[in-house]
């Protein structure tokens, strides 16, 4: 009998902001010019993405979203700038789950 792989998925909005906890400390180690980095640089997501990767989550899709509503709905075509990304992660499901 051939075992099949099973996956579990995580979807979440990830915001790129140098004001998020721990981001500036991370950027100070990663970029010598950290004082010149724009507030909403995608690099600001790296600590959160690294933490999810350490939990076994693999990023399989990322897409910028215009605006996230109070009900977690997404506004398209607003023409506004955004620093929020819809992300889909997957990881191998452990046996017995």
MARNU-279290 format. One record per residue (C-alpha): x, y, z. Coordinates in steps of 0.02 Angstrom, whole numbers. Each point is the difference from the previous one (the first is absolute). Layout:
MARNU-279290
+--------+--------+--------+
:      x :      y :      z :
+--------+--------+--------+
:      X :      Y :      Z :
...
+--------+--------+--------+
//
This chain:
MARNU-279290
+--------+--------+--------+
:      x :      y :      z :
+--------+--------+--------+
:      0 :      0 :      0 :
:     69 :    170 :    -49 :
:    -12 :    135 :    131 :
:    -70 :    164 :    -63 :
:     58 :    167 :     61 :
:   -126 :    107 :     91 :
:     15 :    187 :     20 :
:    -76 :    129 :    115 :
:    -16 :    182 :    -51 :
:      8 :    168 :     86 :
:    -65 :    161 :    -77 :
:     34 :    169 :     76 :
:     30 :    182 :    -37 :
:    179 :     55 :     28 :
:     37 :    186 :     13 :
:    167 :     75 :    -48 :
:     44 :    129 :    132 :
:    165 :     46 :     80 :
:   -103 :     50 :    153 :
:    -49 :   -181 :     37 :
:     84 :    -72 :    157 :
:    176 :    -64 :    -31 :
:     10 :     56 :   -182 :
:    124 :    142 :     23 :
:    114 :   -111 :    105 :
:     -5 :   -128 :   -141 :
:     34 :    130 :   -134 :
:    146 :     71 :     98 :
:     86 :   -170 :    -15 :
:    -53 :    -28 :   -180 :
:     24 :    172 :    -78 :
:    139 :    123 :     45 :
:   -107 :    142 :    -73 :
:   -150 :    -45 :    110 :
:    -33 :    184 :     43 :
:    -39 :     35 :   -184 :
:   -120 :   -146 :    -26 :
:   -178 :     54 :    -41 :
:   -131 :    -40 :    133 :
:    -95 :   -123 :   -110 :
:    145 :    -94 :    -81 :
:    -43 :   -183 :    -33 :
:    156 :    -45 :    100 :
:    -99 :     50 :    155 :
:    -99 :   -163 :    -20 :
:    155 :   -109 :     11 :
:     -2 :    -28 :    191 :
:   -182 :    -58 :     -5 :
:     30 :   -108 :   -154 :
:    157 :    -75 :     79 :
:    -98 :    -41 :    159 :
:   -134 :    -89 :   -101 :
:    136 :    -93 :    -96 :
:     76 :    -58 :    165 :
:   -170 :    -76 :     40 :
:      6 :    -98 :   -163 :
:   -110 :    116 :   -104 :
:     53 :     26 :   -180 :
:    -60 :    157 :    -90 :
:    -85 :    -57 :   -161 :
:    -92 :    158 :    -51 :
:     11 :    186 :     38 :
:   -108 :    136 :    -75 :
:    -16 :    184 :     45 :
:   -175 :     52 :     50 :
:    -72 :    175 :    -17 :
:    -88 :     10 :    165 :
:    -61 :   -122 :    133 :
:   -172 :     37 :     73 :
:    -62 :    -22 :    178 :
:    -72 :   -170 :    -48 :
:    168 :    -55 :    -77 :
:    -73 :     30 :   -173 :
:    110 :     73 :   -136 :
:    -32 :    158 :    -99 :
:     62 :     -8 :   -180 :
:     27 :    141 :   -123 :
:     11 :    139 :    127 :
:    157 :     73 :    -78 :
:     74 :     23 :    173 :
:    174 :    -50 :     55 :
:     12 :   -153 :    111 :
:    127 :    -85 :    111 :
:   -111 :   -151 :     36 :
:     22 :   -167 :    -85 :
:   -113 :   -152 :     -4 :
:    110 :   -152 :     30 :
:    -31 :   -187 :    -15 :
:    114 :   -122 :     90 :
:      4 :   -189 :      3 :
:     87 :   -132 :    102 :
:      1 :   -187 :      2 :
:   -136 :    -68 :    113 :
:     65 :   -113 :    136 :
:    -66 :   -177 :      7 :
:   -152 :    -18 :    111 :
:    -61 :    178 :    -28 :
+--------+--------+--------+
//
